[in-house]
């Protein structure tokens, strides 16, 4: 939102390209909290769309979903290098998040108002959990909480942790471990309100996203904040979505097959 990386977030960069591909719409961008975003779709005041939404059946009740917009790393456990590597909850295939969260000798934090995997959700309100809620900002820096030894681990997206780490006067050496039982990658979508404007927007968005998936610039923007390890881990998932997008392009009707096409 401000500072040296303003407008360089993953979804910022993708949004610029998506908006440029939709000149038939007038775009008005608003920044809102995650909690407010949920309210906007549950109690609609005007037609709205949001970028980077994860799919859930509950959310599908109140909004329309586009074809996939992006692939990114799933939530992971971030911690100072070597600090938790020997913890018994740390396995090769990922963190046993229940064992970690119920260890009374350590503390963890998470961002509220997010959609969390089923393996994590019960632990967020568990009476014996060491996880507490923090709304991370540049002031409440998630990497800074680790570097200052205020917490032992953070449940967060690796690329966001990398961003927070770059804001510190001296970057910490962080490690990330996938969460066992949760996906390695997350697929995000554009969602729009269930009204005529939202429907028209989704139809147009579904036309441009498959084309953008074939663009090197779009894929580079999608991976702007990923380190080399994350790029390797996500390579297969990104390639799969790119191939699926190419199939959607092949299924599109040719212009002369369409009669009275609207905007």
C-alpha positions in Angstrom: 0.0 0.0 0.0 3.0 2.3 0.6 6.7 2.3 0.7 9.3 1.1 -1.8 7.2 -1.9 -2.9 4.0 0.0 -3.4 1.8 -1.6 -6.2 4.3 -4.4 -6.6 2.3 -7.1 -4.8 1.5 -10.3 -6.7 -2.1 -9.4 -7.2 -1.3 -5.7 -7.9 0.9 -6.8 -10.8 -1.7 -9.3 -12.1 -4.5 -6.8 -11.7 -2.7 -4.3 -13.9 -2.6 -6.8 -16.8 -6.1 -8.0 -16.3 -7.5 -4.4 -16.2 -5.6 -3.6 -19.4 -7.2 -6.6 -21.1 -10.7 -5.3 -20.1 -10.9 -1.8 -21.7 -14.7 -2.1 -22.0 -15.1 -1.7 -18.3 -14.5 1.4 -16.1 -12.4 0.2 -13.2 -12.5 1.6 -9.6 -10.2 0.1 -7.1 -10.7 0.1 -3.4 -8.5 -1.4 -0.6 -10.6 -3.1 2.1 -9.8 -5.5 4.9 -10.5 -9.2 4.6 -13.3 -8.9 7.1 -14.9 -6.0 5.2 -14.5 -7.9 1.9 -16.6 -10.8 3.3 -19.3 -8.3 4.3 -19.4 -6.7 0.9 -20.4 -10.0 -0.7 -22.7 -11.1 2.0 -24.5 -7.7 2.2 -24.0 -6.3 -1.3 -24.4 -2.5 -1.7 -23.1 -2.3 -5.3 -21.6 -4.6 -7.9 -18.1 -5.6 -6.9 -15.3 -7.9 -7.9 -12.3 -9.1 -5.8 -9.0 -10.5 -6.9 -7.1 -13.5 -5.5 -10.0 -15.3 -3.8 -9.7 -18.9 -2.7 -12.7 -21.1 -3.5 -15.1 -22.5 -0.9 -18.7 -23.7 -1.3 -19.7 -21.2 1.3 -18.2 -18.3 -0.7 -19.8 -19.7 -3.9 -23.2 -19.0 -2.3 -22.7 -15.2 -2.3 -20.4 -14.6 -5.4 -19.5 -15.8 -8.9 -16.1 -17.3 -9.5 -14.0 -16.9 -12.6 -11.7 -19.5 -14.2 -8.4 -19.8 -12.3 -6.6 -16.5 -12.0 -3.3 -17.6 -10.4 -1.4 -20.4 -8.6 0.6 -19.6 -5.5 2.2 -21.3 -2.5 -0.2 -22.6 0.1 0.0 -21.4 3.7 3.1 -22.7 5.4 4.8 -22.5 8.8 7.5 -19.8 8.8 10.2 -19.7 11.5 13.8 -18.6 12.1 16.3 -20.9 10.4 17.1 -23.9 12.6 15.0 -22.7 15.5 12.2 -25.3 15.1 13.9 -27.7 12.6 14.4 -30.4 15.3 10.9 -30.1 16.7 9.1 -33.5 16.7 6.2 -31.9 14.7 8.6 -31.3 11.7 8.4 -34.1 9.3 9.8 -34.5 5.7 6.3 -34.3 4.2 5.4 -31.2 6.2 4.5 -29.9 9.7 2.2 -31.8 12.0 0.3 -28.6 12.7 -1.7 -30.0 15.5 1.3 -31.2 17.4 3.0 -27.9 16.8 0.0 -25.8 17.9 -0.6 -27.8 21.1 2.9 -27.5 22.3 2.7 -25.2 25.3 6.4 -24.3 25.3 6.2 -22.3 22.0 3.9 -19.7 20.5 2.5 -19.1 17.0 0.4 -16.5 15.3 -2.0 -16.3 12.3 -3.8 -13.7 10.3 -7.6 -13.5 11.1 -10.4 -13.6 8.6 -8.7 -15.9 6.1 -9.9 -19.2 4.6 -7.8 -21.9 6.3 -7.4 -25.5 5.3 -9.5 -28.0 7.4 -6.4 -29.3 9.1 -5.8 -25.9 10.6 -9.2 -24.4 11.3 -10.1 -26.4 14.5 -6.8 -25.3 16.0 -7.5 -21.6 15.7 -10.1 -21.7 18.4 -8.8 -24.7 20.4 -8.5 -23.8 24.1 -5.1 -25.4 24.4 -3.6 -24.0 21.1 -0.6 -21.7 21.3 -1.8 -19.9 18.2 -3.0 -16.3 18.6 -4.5 -13.9 16.0 -2.6 -10.9 14.6 -3.6 -8.6 11.8 -0.2 -8.4 10.0 0.8 -5.0 8.6 4.1 -3.2 8.0 3.9 -2.0 11.6 3.0 -5.5 13.0 5.5 -7.2 10.8 5.2 -11.0 10.8 8.9 -11.5 10.1 9.7 -9.0 12.8 7.8 -11.0 15.4 10.1 -13.9 14.6 13.3 -11.8 14.5 12.4 -10.2 17.8 11.7 -13.6 19.4 8.1 -12.6 20.2 6.8 -15.7 18.6 8.3 -19.0 17.5 6.4 -19.5 14.2 3.9 -17.8 11.9 1.3 -19.5 9.7 1.5 -17.4 6.6 2.1 -17.4 2.8 5.9 -17.7 2.1 5.9 -14.8 -0.4 4.2 -12.5 2.2 6.9 -13.5 4.7 9.6 -12.7 2.2 8.0 -9.3 1.7 7.8 -8.6 5.4 11.4 -9.7 5.8 12.6 -7.2 3.2 11.0 -4.4 5.3 13.2 -5.2 8.3 16.4 -3.1 8.9 18.2 -6.4 8.7 16.5 -9.3 7.1 16.2 -12.5 9.2 17.1 -15.9 7.9 13.7 -17.6 7.6 12.7 -21.2 6.8 9.3 -22.5 5.7 7.7 -25.9 6.0 4.6 -27.0 4.2 1.7 -28.1 6.4 0.9 -31.8 6.3 -2.6 -32.5 5.1 -2.9 -29.2 3.3 -2.2 -28.4 -0.4 1.2 -27.4 -1.5 -0.3 -24.9 -3.9 -3.4 -22.7 -3.9 -5.5 -21.7 -6.9 -7.0 -18.2 -6.7 -9.8 -16.7 -8.6 -11.6 -13.5 -9.4 -15.0 -13.3 -7.8 -17.9 -10.9 -8.6 -21.2 -10.2 -7.0 -24.3 -12.1 -8.1 -25.9 -9.4 -10.2 -26.0 -8.4 -13.9 -22.8 -6.3 -13.7 -21.0 -9.1 -11.9 -22.2 -11.7 -14.4 -21.0 -9.5 -17.3 -17.7 -9.0 -15.6 -17.1 -12.7 -15.0 -18.0 -13.6 -18.6 -15.5 -11.0 -19.9 -12.8 -12.1 -17.3 -13.2 -15.7 -18.4 -12.4 -14.6 -21.9 -9.1 -12.8 -21.1 -7.6 -15.0 -18.3 -6.9 -18.0 -20.5 -5.1 -15.7 -22.9 -3.1 -14.1 -20.1 -2.0 -17.5 -18.8 0.0 -17.9 -22.1 1.8 -14.6 -21.5 5.4 -14.7 -20.1 4.8 -11.3 -18.4 1.7 -12.7 -16.6 3.6 -15.8 -15.3 6.5 -13.7 -14.2 4.2 -11.4 -12.2 2.6 -14.4 -10.6 6.0 -15.5 -9.3 7.4 -12.1 -8.4 7.7 -12.8 -4.7 8.6 -16.5 -4.9 12.1 -17.8 -4.0 13.7 -20.4 -6.2 12.5 -23.3 -4.0 8.9 -22.1 -4.2 9.2 -21.7 -8.0 10.4 -25.3 -8.3 7.7 -26.6 -6.0 5.0 -24.8 -8.0 6.3 -25.4 -11.4 4.1 -28.4 -12.1 1.0 -26.8 -10.8 1.6 -23.6 -12.9 2.2 -25.7 -16.0 -0.9 -27.7 -15.4 -3.1 -24.5 -15.1 -1.4 -23.0 -18.2 -2.4 -26.2 -20.2 -5.9 -26.1 -18.8 -6.2 -22.4 -19.9 -4.9 -23.3 -23.4 -7.7 -25.9 -23.7 -10.3 -23.2 -22.7 -8.9 -21.0 -25.5 -9.4 -23.8 -28.0 -13.0 -24.3 -26.8 -13.9 -20.7 -27.4 -16.2 -19.9 -30.3 -14.6 -18.1 -33.2 -15.9 -14.5 -33.8 -17.9 -15.5 -36.8 -19.6 -18.2 -34.8 -21.1 -15.6 -32.4 -24.2 -13.7 -33.3 -25.0 -10.3 -31.7 -22.1 -10.5 -29.2 -22.4 -7.9 -26.5 -19.9 -6.3 -24.1 
